[in-house]
Amino acid sequence: MLFVALVAFGVAATIAAAAPGTRLGLWEYGTGVSIIRSMALPSMIAAGLAILSFIASLFMARNLAPLMFIAAAAATGAAIVPLKFEQGVAANPFIHDITTDVENPPEIAAAADLPRKNPAAYLGADPAPNAEMTVTEAQRSAFPDIQPIIIDMKVDEAADTSRAIIGAMKMEILKESMTDEGAMIEATYTSFWFGFVDDFIVRIRPSDGKTRIDVRSKSRVGVSDLGANARRIRDFLSRFGEGGGQLN
């Protein structure tokens, strides 16, 4: 039983270290992701053995029952991580650049020259990995609801609301600009565990007496974002309605 507990804790520690190790620069993001994916089967086996050992300890070695319970809980919790990761991979296209305007996406300017694996340019016409369609086609197929919104606000009011929402979503503003054509807000989001950085751009322009808001969210590294950029855009746009703005 003690051996099973050690294996369970070892598996849990390996999975738990994958993300912080990436964030601390101990290994590349690809290595961190590979660690999690490679531990899918071992973590499930360890969880199963730990659960069985816990049950056995209730009858054979009650003094070990608390330890085996903790080991089973740790291994089970760890096994959920690669399982959720694989579910995210299967449920989303292998793309990492999502925008409400695929014809003329908001430009990544302030962060264009910052460290990144993925270029700042929008490569919508490029083929999407693991799919017989372009990046733009993959987005339209997977996220047809990602569309610009027309809101009954002035440009400066929409910019103020955007700034507040960006702050509420724990993003950092890099640059703001206001011209006769409208406003642009460039921000970044850093994920908690891996420390992945995504660029988030809000473009606000007048449109027939109202205001059109376009958004773009792009990962600086990685191939698939597991749907994170689409969720972020949905969250941002939905908050305008919650804030009292009239969406059209």
Secondary structure as a PSIPRED ss2 file (coil, helix, strand):
# PSIPRED VFORMAT (PSIPRED V4.0)

   1 M C   1.000  0.000  0.000
   2 L H   0.000  1.000  0.000
   3 F H   0.000  1.000  0.000
   4 V H   0.000  1.000  0.000
   5 A H   0.000  1.000  0.000
   6 L H   0.000  1.000  0.000
   7 V H   0.000  1.000  0.000
   8 A H   0.000  1.000  0.000
   9 F H   0.000  1.000  0.000
  10 G H   0.000  1.000  0.000
  11 V H   0.000  1.000  0.000
  12 A H   0.000  1.000  0.000
  13 A H   0.000  1.000  0.000
  14 T H   0.000  1.000  0.000
  15 I H   0.000  1.000  0.000
  16 A H   0.000  1.000  0.000
  17 A H   0.000  1.000  0.000
  18 A H   0.000  1.000  0.000
  19 A H   0.000  1.000  0.000
  20 P H   0.000  1.000  0.000
  21 G H   0.000  1.000  0.000
  22 T H   0.000  1.000  0.000
  23 R H   0.000  1.000  0.000
  24 L C   1.000  0.000  0.000
  25 G C   1.000  0.000  0.000
  26 L C   1.000  0.000  0.000
  27 W C   1.000  0.000  0.000
  28 E C   1.000  0.000  0.000
  29 Y H   0.000  1.000  0.000
  30 G H   0.000  1.000  0.000
  31 T H   0.000  1.000  0.000
  32 G H   0.000  1.000  0.000
  33 V H   0.000  1.000  0.000
  34 S H   0.000  1.000  0.000
  35 I H   0.000  1.000  0.000
  36 I H   0.000  1.000  0.000
  37 R H   0.000  1.000  0.000
  38 S H   0.000  1.000  0.000
  39 M C   1.000  0.000  0.000
  40 A H   0.000  1.000  0.000
  41 L H   0.000  1.000  0.000
  42 P H   0.000  1.000  0.000
  43 S H   0.000  1.000  0.000
  44 M H   0.000  1.000  0.000
  45 I H   0.000  1.000  0.000
  46 A H   0.000  1.000  0.000
  47 A H   0.000  1.000  0.000
  48 G H   0.000  1.000  0.000
  49 L H   0.000  1.000  0.000
  50 A H   0.000  1.000  0.000
  51 I H   0.000  1.000  0.000
  52 L H   0.000  1.000  0.000
  53 S H   0.000  1.000  0.000
  54 F H   0.000  1.000  0.000
  55 I H   0.000  1.000  0.000
  56 A H   0.000  1.000  0.000
  57 S H   0.000  1.000  0.000
  58 L H   0.000  1.000  0.000
  59 F H   0.000  1.000  0.000
  60 M H   0.000  1.000  0.000
  61 A C   1.000  0.000  0.000
  62 R H   0.000  1.000  0.000
  63 N H   0.000  1.000  0.000
  64 L H   0.000  1.000  0.000
  65 A H   0.000  1.000  0.000
  66 P H   0.000  1.000  0.000
  67 L H   0.000  1.000  0.000
  68 M H   0.000  1.000  0.000
  69 F H   0.000  1.000  0.000
  70 I H   0.000  1.000  0.000
  71 A H   0.000  1.000  0.000
  72 A H   0.000  1.000  0.000
  73 A H   0.000  1.000  0.000
  74 A H   0.000  1.000  0.000
  75 A H   0.000  1.000  0.000
  76 T H   0.000  1.000  0.000
  77 G H   0.000  1.000  0.000
  78 A H   0.000  1.000  0.000
  79 A H   0.000  1.000  0.000
  80 I H   0.000  1.000  0.000
  81 V H   0.000  1.000  0.000
  82 P H   0.000  1.000  0.000
  83 L H   0.000  1.000  0.000
  84 K H   0.000  1.000  0.000
  85 F H   0.000  1.000  0.000
  86 E H   0.000  1.000  0.000
  87 Q H   0.000  1.000  0.000
  88 G H   0.000  1.000  0.000
  89 V H   0.000  1.000  0.000
  90 A H   0.000  1.000  0.000
  91 A H   0.000  1.000  0.000
  92 N C   1.000  0.000  0.000
  93 P C   1.000  0.000  0.000
  94 F C   1.000  0.000  0.000
  95 I C   1.000  0.000  0.000
  96 H C   1.000  0.000  0.000
  97 D E   0.000  0.000  1.000
  98 I E   0.000  0.000  1.000
  99 T E   0.000  0.000  1.000
 100 T C   1.000  0.000  0.000
 101 D C   1.000  0.000  0.000
 102 V C   1.000  0.000  0.000
 103 E C   1.000  0.000  0.000
 104 N C   1.000  0.000  0.000
 105 P C   1.000  0.000  0.000
 106 P C   1.000  0.000  0.000
 107 E C   1.000  0.000  0.000
 108 I C   1.000  0.000  0.000
 109 A C   1.000  0.000  0.000
 110 A C   1.000  0.000  0.000
 111 A C   1.000  0.000  0.000
 112 A C   1.000  0.000  0.000
 113 D C   1.000  0.000  0.000
 114 L C   1.000  0.000  0.000
 115 P C   1.000  0.000  0.000
 116 R C   1.000  0.000  0.000
 117 K C   1.000  0.000  0.000
 118 N C   1.000  0.000  0.000
 119 P C   1.000  0.000  0.000
 120 A C   1.000  0.000  0.000
 121 A C   1.000  0.000  0.000
 122 Y C   1.000  0.000  0.000
 123 L C   1.000  0.000  0.000
 124 G C   1.000  0.000  0.000
 125 A C   1.000  0.000  0.000
 126 D C   1.000  0.000  0.000
 127 P E   0.000  0.000  1.000
 128 A C   1.000  0.000  0.000
 129 P C   1.000  0.000  0.000
 130 N C   1.000  0.000  0.000
 131 A C   1.000  0.000  0.000
 132 E C   1.000  0.000  0.000
 133 M C   1.000  0.000  0.000
 134 T E   0.000  0.000  1.000
 135 V H   0.000  1.000  0.000
 136 T H   0.000  1.000  0.000
 137 E H   0.000  1.000  0.000
 138 A H   0.000  1.000  0.000
 139 Q H   0.000  1.000  0.000
 140 R H   0.000  1.000  0.000
 141 S H   0.000  1.000  0.000
 142 A H   0.000  1.000  0.000
 143 F C   1.000  0.000  0.000
 144 P C   1.000  0.000  0.000
 145 D C   1.000  0.000  0.000
 146 I C   1.000  0.000  0.000
 147 Q C   1.000  0.000  0.000
 148 P C   1.000  0.000  0.000
 149 I E   0.000  0.000  1.000
 150 I E   0.000  0.000  1.000
 151 I E   0.000  0.000  1.000
 152 D C   1.000  0.000  0.000
 153 M C   1.000  0.000  0.000
 154 K C   1.000  0.000  0.000
 155 V H   0.000  1.000  0.000
 156 D H   0.000  1.000  0.000
 157 E H   0.000  1.000  0.000
 158 A H   0.000  1.000  0.000
 159 A H   0.000  1.000  0.000
 160 D H   0.000  1.000  0.000
 161 T H   0.000  1.000  0.000
 162 S H   0.000  1.000  0.000
 163 R H   0.000  1.000  0.000
 164 A H   0.000  1.000  0.000
 165 I H   0.000  1.000  0.000
 166 I H   0.000  1.000  0.000
 167 G H   0.000  1.000  0.000
 168 A H   0.000  1.000  0.000
 169 M C   1.000  0.000  0.000
 170 K C   1.000  0.000  0.000
 171 M C   1.000  0.000  0.000
 172 E E   0.000  0.000  1.000
 173 I E   0.000  0.000  1.000
 174 L E   0.000  0.000  1.000
 175 K E   0.000  0.000  1.000
 176 E E   0.000  0.000  1.000
 177 S E   0.000  0.000  1.000
 178 M E   0.000  0.000  1.000
 179 T E   0.000  0.000  1.000
 180 D C   1.000  0.000  0.000
 181 E C   1.000  0.000  0.000
 182 G E   0.000  0.000  1.000
 183 A E   0.000  0.000  1.000
 184 M E   0.000  0.000  1.000
 185 I E   0.000  0.000  1.000
 186 E E   0.000  0.000  1.000
 187 A E   0.000  0.000  1.000
 188 T E   0.000  0.000  1.000
 189 Y E   0.000  0.000  1.000
 190 T E   0.000  0.000  1.000
 191 S C   1.000  0.000  0.000
 192 F C   1.000  0.000  0.000
 193 W C   1.000  0.000  0.000
 194 F C   1.000  0.000  0.000
 195 G C   1.000  0.000  0.000
 196 F C   1.000  0.000  0.000
 197 V E   0.000  0.000  1.000
 198 D E   0.000  0.000  1.000
 199 D E   0.000  0.000  1.000
 200 F E   0.000  0.000  1.000
 201 I E   0.000  0.000  1.000
 202 V E   0.000  0.000  1.000
 203 R E   0.000  0.000  1.000
 204 I E   0.000  0.000  1.000
 205 R E   0.000  0.000  1.000
 206 P E   0.000  0.000  1.000
 207 S E   0.000  0.000  1.000
 208 D C   1.000  0.000  0.000
 209 G C   1.000  0.000  0.000
 210 K E   0.000  0.000  1.000
 211 T E   0.000  0.000  1.000
 212 R E   0.000  0.000  1.000
 213 I E   0.000  0.000  1.000
 214 D E   0.000  0.000  1.000
 215 V E   0.000  0.000  1.000
 216 R E   0.000  0.000  1.000
 217 S E   0.000  0.000  1.000
 218 K E   0.000  0.000  1.000
 219 S E   0.000  0.000  1.000
 220 R C   1.000  0.000  0.000
 221 V C   1.000  0.000  0.000
 222 G C   1.000  0.000  0.000
 223 V C   1.000  0.000  0.000
 224 S C   1.000  0.000  0.000
 225 D C   1.000  0.000  0.000
 226 L C   1.000  0.000  0.000
 227 G C   1.000  0.000  0.000
 228 A H   0.000  1.000  0.000
 229 N H   0.000  1.000  0.000
 230 A H   0.000  1.000  0.000
 231 R H   0.000  1.000  0.000
 232 R H   0.000  1.000  0.000
 233 I H   0.000  1.000  0.000
 234 R H   0.000  1.000  0.000
 235 D H   0.000  1.000  0.000
 236 F H   0.000  1.000  0.000
 237 L H   0.000  1.000  0.000
 238 S H   0.000  1.000  0.000
 239 R H   0.000  1.000  0.000
 240 F H   0.000  1.000  0.000
 241 G H   0.000  1.000  0.000
 242 E H   0.000  1.000  0.000
 243 G C   1.000  0.000  0.000
 244 G C   1.000  0.000  0.000
 245 G C   1.000  0.000  0.000
 246 Q C   1.000  0.000  0.000
 247 L E   0.000  0.000  1.000
 248 N C   1.000  0.000  0.000
